[in-house]
Amino acid sequence: MFVENSPENKSICKQYCGTCPSYVGEGKLLFCSRGNMTGTIEKNGCKCGMCPVAIEHKLDGGYYCIHGNLDTLLD
């Protein structure tokens, strides 16, 4: 399902992407809406499944910082 790139979703995302054990970068958020990062990210755990945005939109998977959101690509 498509995730809106909205200020509300960004605010929620800061609580999850902002404390991600795998994505330690700064500035980019809302990978489930905007797509994955370029470059290498080491998998050290994923909080995507606990994010209210992902739950509300019934997103599958995780590690959106690495893989993006396949649900968005398929919609």
N, CA, C and O atoms as a MOPAC input file, in Angstrom:
PM7 MOZYME 1SCF
protein

 N      0.84000 1    -1.17000 1     0.00000 1
 C      0.00000 1     0.00000 1     0.00000 1
 C      0.89500 1     1.24600 1     0.00000 1
 O      1.94400 1     1.26100 1     0.64400 1
 N      0.48400 1     2.26200 1    -0.70700 1
 C      1.23900 1     3.50700 1    -0.80500 1
 C      1.28200 1     4.21800 1     0.54600 1
 O      0.26300 1     4.31000 1     1.23000 1
 N      2.43000 1     4.70900 1     0.92300 1
 C      2.61300 1     5.47100 1     2.16000 1
 C      2.84300 1     6.92700 1     1.78300 1
 O      3.77700 1     7.25000 1     1.04900 1
 N      1.98400 1     7.80100 1     2.29200 1
 C      2.08600 1     9.22400 1     1.98500 1
 C      3.32100 1     9.83000 1     2.65300 1
 O      3.60900 1     9.55900 1     3.81800 1
 N      4.02800 1    10.63900 1     1.90700 1
 C      5.21600 1    11.33700 1     2.39300 1
 C      4.75800 1    12.62500 1     3.07900 1
 O      5.00800 1    13.72500 1     2.58500 1
 N      4.08000 1    12.47600 1     4.22900 1
 C      3.45300 1    13.61100 1     4.90500 1
 C      4.23000 1    14.00900 1     6.16100 1
 O      5.00000 1    13.20900 1     6.69300 1
 N      4.03100 1    15.24000 1     6.63500 1
 C      4.67600 1    15.66700 1     7.88500 1
 C      4.30300 1    14.76200 1     9.07000 1
 O      5.14900 1    14.46500 1     9.91400 1
 N      3.05200 1    14.32900 1     9.13000 1
 C      2.61900 1    13.44200 1    10.22200 1
 C      3.38300 1    12.11900 1    10.18100 1
 O      3.87400 1    11.65300 1    11.20900 1
 N      3.48300 1    11.51700 1     9.00000 1
 C      4.21600 1    10.25600 1     8.87300 1
 C      5.70200 1    10.44500 1     9.16800 1
 O      6.33000 1     9.57300 1     9.76800 1
 N      6.26500 1    11.57300 1     8.75200 1
 C      7.68100 1    11.85300 1     9.04400 1
 C      7.91600 1    11.95000 1    10.54900 1
 O      8.92500 1    11.46300 1    11.05900 1
 N      6.98300 1    12.57900 1    11.25200 1
 C      7.10700 1    12.72100 1    12.69700 1
 C      7.07800 1    11.35700 1    13.38400 1
 O      7.88500 1    11.08900 1    14.27400 1
 N      6.15700 1    10.50700 1    12.97400 1
 C      6.08200 1     9.14600 1    13.51400 1
 C      7.36300 1     8.39500 1    13.18200 1
 O      7.91500 1     7.69000 1    14.02600 1
 N      7.82300 1     8.54900 1    11.96800 1
 C      9.00900 1     7.84200 1    11.49200 1
 C     10.25500 1     8.20100 1    12.29500 1
 O     11.10300 1     7.34000 1    12.52800 1
 N     10.37900 1     9.44300 1    12.71800 1
 C     11.55600 1     9.86400 1    13.48500 1
 C     11.74100 1     9.00700 1    14.73200 1
 O     12.86700 1     8.79100 1    15.18100 1
 N     10.63500 1     8.52000 1    15.28900 1
 C     10.70100 1     7.69200 1    16.48400 1
 C     11.25000 1     6.29800 1    16.17900 1
 O     11.77400 1     5.63200 1    17.07200 1
 N     11.13800 1     5.85700 1    14.94000 1
 C     11.53900 1     4.49900 1    14.56800 1
 C     12.80700 1     4.49800 1    13.72400 1
 O     13.79800 1     3.88900 1    14.12600 1
 N     12.81100 1     5.14800 1    12.58300 1
 C     14.03100 1     5.23700 1    11.76200 1
 C     15.11300 1     5.98800 1    12.51400 1
 O     16.29800 1     5.68900 1    12.36500 1
 N     14.72000 1     6.94900 1    13.30900 1
 C     15.68100 1     7.75700 1    14.04700 1
 C     16.46000 1     6.98100 1    15.09700 1
 O     17.52400 1     7.42500 1    15.52700 1
 N     15.94800 1     5.82800 1    15.51700 1
 C     16.63400 1     4.99500 1    16.50700 1
 C     16.90500 1     3.59600 1    15.96600 1
 O     17.04600 1     2.64700 1    16.73600 1
 N     16.97500 1     3.47000 1    14.67200 1
 C     17.17700 1     2.17100 1    14.01500 1
 C     18.58200 1     1.62400 1    14.30900 1
 O     19.56100 1     2.36500 1    14.22500 1
 N     18.68500 1     0.33300 1    14.65300 1
 C     20.00700 1    -0.24700 1    14.89300 1
 C     20.80600 1    -0.49900 1    13.60900 1
 O     22.01700 1    -0.71100 1    13.67400 1
 N     20.15400 1    -0.47800 1    12.45900 1
 C     20.85400 1    -0.71100 1    11.18500 1
 C     21.16700 1     0.59200 1    10.46500 1
 O     22.30100 1     0.80600 1    10.03600 1
 N     20.17200 1     1.46500 1    10.32700 1
 C     20.38600 1     2.75400 1     9.65800 1
 C     20.86900 1     3.76100 1    10.69100 1
 O     20.09600 1     4.22000 1    11.53200 1
 N     22.13600 1     4.09700 1    10.62400 1
 C     22.71000 1     5.02900 1    11.60100 1
 C     22.97100 1     6.40300 1    10.98300 1
 O     23.58600 1     7.26500 1    11.61100 1
 N     22.50700 1     6.59700 1     9.76900 1
 C     22.68000 1     7.88400 1     9.10600 1
 C     21.73200 1     8.91900 1     9.66700 1
 O     20.94900 1     8.63500 1    10.57300 1
 N     21.80600 1    10.11400 1     9.12600 1
 C     20.92800 1    11.19400 1     9.55800 1
 C     20.27600 1    11.83600 1     8.35000 1
 O     20.80400 1    11.80000 1     7.23800 1
 N     19.11600 1    12.42400 1     8.59500 1
 C     18.48600 1    13.21800 1     7.56100 1
 C     17.40700 1    12.51400 1     6.77200 1
 O     16.33400 1    13.08300 1     6.56900 1
 N     17.64900 1    11.30600 1     6.32300 1
 C     16.64600 1    10.63800 1     5.50800 1
 C     15.75900 1     9.77200 1     6.39100 1
 O     16.24300 1     9.03200 1     7.24700 1
 N     14.46500 1     9.87700 1     6.16900 1
 C     13.47400 1     9.10900 1     6.91000 1
 C     12.41700 1     8.59800 1     5.94600 1
 O     12.46500 1     8.88800 1     4.75000 1
 N     11.48600 1     7.85300 1     6.45500 1
 C     10.31300 1     7.38200 1     5.72200 1
 C     10.69900 1     6.53800 1     4.50700 1
 O     10.21300 1     6.76000 1     3.39700 1
 N     11.57600 1     5.57500 1     4.74100 1
 C     12.03100 1     4.69600 1     3.66600 1
 C     10.87500 1     3.90500 1     3.05900 1
 O     10.93600 1     3.53000 1     1.88800 1
 N      9.82500 1     3.64700 1     3.83600 1
 C      8.67100 1     2.90600 1     3.31300 1
 C      7.90500 1     3.73600 1     2.28800 1
 O      7.12000 1     3.18300 1     1.51700 1
 N      8.11600 1     5.05100 1     2.26300 1
 C      7.48500 1     5.92500 1     1.28400 1
 C      8.46500 1     6.37300 1     0.20300 1
 O      8.14000 1     6.36100 1    -0.98400 1
 N      9.65900 1     6.76500 1     0.61900 1
 C     10.62900 1     7.37800 1    -0.29100 1
 C     11.56100 1     6.38700 1    -0.96900 1
 O     12.20100 1     6.72200 1    -1.96500 1
 N     11.64500 1     5.17300 1    -0.44200 1
 C     12.54700 1     4.18800 1    -1.03200 1
 C     13.80900 1     4.00200 1    -0.21000 1
 O     14.03500 1     4.69100 1     0.78500 1
 N     14.61300 1     3.06600 1    -0.64200 1
 C     15.79300 1     2.67200 1     0.11800 1
 C     16.95200 1     3.65100 1    -0.04000 1
 O     16.94600 1     4.52800 1    -0.90400 1
 N     17.94000 1     3.46600 1     0.82300 1
 C     19.17800 1     4.24400 1     0.77800 1
 C     20.08100 1     3.69000 1    -0.30600 1
 O     20.00500 1     2.51100 1    -0.65400 1
 N     20.92300 1     4.53800 1    -0.82900 1
 C     21.99700 1     4.04800 1    -1.68300 1
 C     23.19000 1     3.79700 1    -0.77800 1
 O     23.33400 1     4.44600 1     0.25800 1
 N     24.02300 1     2.88300 1    -1.15300 1
 C     25.16800 1     2.55200 1    -0.31800 1
 C     24.90800 1     1.28700 1     0.47900 1
 O     23.89500 1     0.61400 1     0.29100 1
 N     25.83100 1     0.97700 1     1.36300 1
 C     25.76700 1    -0.26200 1     2.12200 1
 C     25.27100 1    -0.00100 1     3.53500 1
 O     25.73500 1     0.91600 1     4.21300 1
 N     24.32400 1    -0.81800 1     3.96500 1
 C     23.82400 1    -0.77800 1     5.33200 1
 C     23.93400 1    -2.19300 1     5.88100 1
 O     23.44800 1    -3.14200 1     5.26600 1
 N     24.56500 1    -2.33200 1     7.02600 1
 C     24.70000 1    -3.64100 1     7.66300 1
 C     23.44600 1    -3.93300 1     8.48400 1
 O     23.00000 1    -3.08900 1     9.26100 1
 N     22.88300 1    -5.11700 1     8.31300 1
 C     21.68600 1    -5.50700 1     9.05500 1
 C     22.04100 1    -5.78800 1    10.51600 1
 O     22.73500 1    -6.75600 1    10.82700 1
 N     21.55100 1    -4.92000 1    11.40200 1
 C     21.77100 1    -5.06300 1    12.84200 1
 C     20.45900 1    -5.06500 1    13.61000 1
 O     20.44100 1    -4.80800 1    14.81400 1
 N     19.37700 1    -5.35100 1    12.93000 1
 C     18.05400 1    -5.32300 1    13.53400 1
 C     17.16100 1    -4.35800 1    12.77900 1
 O     17.63600 1    -3.42800 1    12.12800 1
 N     15.85800 1    -4.59100 1    12.87400 1
 C     14.89200 1    -3.78300 1    12.12400 1
 C     13.69600 1    -3.45100 1    13.00800 1
 O     13.14700 1    -4.32700 1    13.67700 1
 N     13.29900 1    -2.19000 1    13.00600 1
 C     12.15400 1    -1.73000 1    13.77800 1
 C     10.94400 1    -1.42700 1    12.89600 1
 O      9.90900 1    -0.98800 1    13.39700 1
 N     11.06300 1    -1.65600 1    11.59400 1
 C      9.98200 1    -1.30200 1    10.66400 1
 C      8.64800 1    -1.94600 1    11.04500 1
 O      7.60100 1    -1.30600 1    10.94500 1
 N      8.68000 1    -3.18300 1    11.47200 1
 C      7.44700 1    -3.90000 1    11.79400 1
 C      6.70300 1    -3.34400 1    12.98800 1
 O      5.51400 1    -3.61700 1    13.15000 1
 N      7.37600 1    -2.56500 1    13.83800 1
 C      6.75300 1    -1.96200 1    15.01900 1
 C      6.26400 1    -0.54200 1    14.75100 1
 O      5.58800 1     0.05200 1    15.59000 1
 N      6.60000 1    -0.00400 1    13.59500 1
 C      6.26100 1     1.38000 1    13.26800 1
 C      4.76100 1     1.52200 1    12.99900 1
 O      4.20700 1     0.76000 1    12.20700 1
 N      4.09300 1     2.48800 1    13.64700 1
 C      2.66700 1     2.69400 1    13.40400 1
 C      2.32800 1     2.97700 1    11.93800 1
 O      1.24500 1     2.61500 1    11.47900 1
 N      3.23300 1     3.61300 1    11.20300 1
 C      2.98500 1     3.88200 1     9.77900 1
 C      2.92500 1     2.56300 1     9.01200 1
 O      2.02100 1     2.35900 1     8.20200 1
 N      3.87000 1     1.67400 1     9.25900 1
 C      3.88900 1     0.37100 1     8.58500 1
 C      2.67600 1    -0.46100 1     8.97900 1
 O      2.08600 1    -1.13700 1     8.13700 1
 N      2.30200 1    -0.41300 1    10.25100 1
 C      1.14100 1    -1.17500 1    10.72800 1
 C     -0.13600 1    -0.63800 1    10.10000 1
 O     -0.95600 1    -1.41000 1     9.60400 1
 N     -0.31200 1     0.67800 1    10.11800 1
 C     -1.52200 1     1.30100 1     9.55000 1
 C     -1.68800 1     0.97000 1     8.06700 1
 O     -2.80500 1     0.76200 1     7.59300 1
 N     -0.57400 1     0.92300 1     7.34200 1
 C     -0.62800 1     0.67000 1     5.90500 1
 C     -0.49000 1    -0.81200 1     5.55600 1
 O     -0.42700 1    -1.18700 1     4.38500 1
 N     -0.44200 1    -1.65400 1     6.61100 1
 C     -0.37200 1    -3.11300 1     6.42900 1
 C      0.79300 1    -3.51700 1     5.52200 1
 O      0.63300 1    -4.31900 1     4.60200 1
 N      1.96600 1    -2.94600 1     5.80200 1
 C      3.15000 1    -3.23600 1     4.99700 1
 C      3.77100 1    -4.56000 1     5.41900 1
 O      3.78800 1    -4.90200 1     6.60100 1
 N      4.27000 1    -5.28400 1     4.45900 1
 C      4.97400 1    -6.53700 1     4.71400 1
 C      6.46900 1    -6.28600 1     4.69900 1
 O      6.94600 1    -5.31500 1     4.11200 1
 N      7.19500 1    -7.16700 1     5.34700 1
 C      8.65100 1    -7.11000 1     5.28800 1
 C      9.22800 1    -6.10900 1     6.26600 1
 O      8.60700 1    -5.76200 1     7.27000 1
 N     10.39900 1    -5.66400 1     5.96100 1
 C     11.12700 1    -4.73400 1     6.80500 1
 C     12.40300 1    -4.32800 1     6.10300 1
 O     12.56500 1    -4.54400 1     4.90200 1
 N     13.29500 1    -3.74700 1     6.85400 1
 C     14.55300 1    -3.23500 1     6.29700 1
 C     14.27900 1    -2.36400 1     5.06900 1
 O     14.92800 1    -2.51600 1     4.03400 1
 N     13.31200 1    -1.44900 1     5.19400 1
 C     12.97800 1    -0.56200 1     4.07500 1
 C     14.16100 1     0.32800 1     3.70900 1
 O     14.26200 1     0.79000 1     2.57200 1
 N     15.06100 1     0.57200 1     4.67300 1
 C     16.24800 1     1.37700 1     4.37900 1
 C     17.16800 1     0.65700 1     3.39600 1
 O     17.94300 1     1.29800 1     2.68600 1
 N     17.08600 1    -0.66100 1     3.35300 1
 C     17.91400 1    -1.45800 1     2.44900 1
 C     17.15600 1    -1.82600 1     1.18200 1
 O     17.68200 1    -1.69500 1     0.07700 1
 N     15.91100 1    -2.28900 1     1.34600 1
 C     15.15300 1    -2.84700 1     0.22300 1
 C     14.08100 1    -1.92300 1    -0.33500 1
 O     13.55200 1    -2.18500 1    -1.41500 1
 N     13.75300 1    -0.86100 1     0.36600 1
 C     12.60300 1    -0.06500 1    -0.02500 1
 C     11.33300 1    -0.79500 1     0.38200 1
 O     11.39500 1    -1.78400 1     1.11300 1
 N     10.19800 1    -0.32700 1    -0.07600 1
 C      8.91000 1    -0.92600 1     0.25100 1
 C      8.36400 1    -1.60100 1    -0.99200 1
 O      7.86700 1    -0.93200 1    -1.89800 1
 N      8.45100 1    -2.90700 1    -1.04100 1
 C      7.96500 1    -3.63400 1    -2.21400 1
 C      6.47200 1    -3.45400 1    -2.40800 1
 O      5.98900 1    -3.49500 1    -3.53900 1
 N      5.71600 1    -3.25100 1    -1.30600 1
 C      4.27900 1    -3.01900 1    -1.43100 1
 C      4.00700 1    -1.76800 1    -2.26000 1
 O      3.09000 1    -1.76400 1    -3.08300 1
 N      4.78300 1    -0.71100 1    -2.05900 1
 C      4.61800 1     0.52600 1    -2.82000 1
 C      4.91000 1     0.29400 1    -4.29200 1
 O      4.22100 1     0.83300 1    -5.15900 1
 N      5.92100 1    -0.50200 1    -4.57600 1
 C      6.28000 1    -0.76900 1    -5.96700 1
 C      5.21900 1    -1.58500 1    -6.68100 1
 O      5.06400 1    -1.47800 1    -7.89800 1
 N      4.48200 1    -2.40500 1    -5.92800 1
 C      3.48500 1    -3.28300 1    -6.53100 1
 C      2.12200 1    -2.63200 1    -6.65200 1
 O      1.29500 1    -3.09900 1    -7.43600 1
 N      1.85200 1    -1.55200 1    -5.89300 1
 C      0.54000 1    -0.88600 1    -5.95000 1
 C      0.33700 1    -0.19100 1    -7.27600 1
 O     -0.70800 1     0.42000 1    -7.50000 1

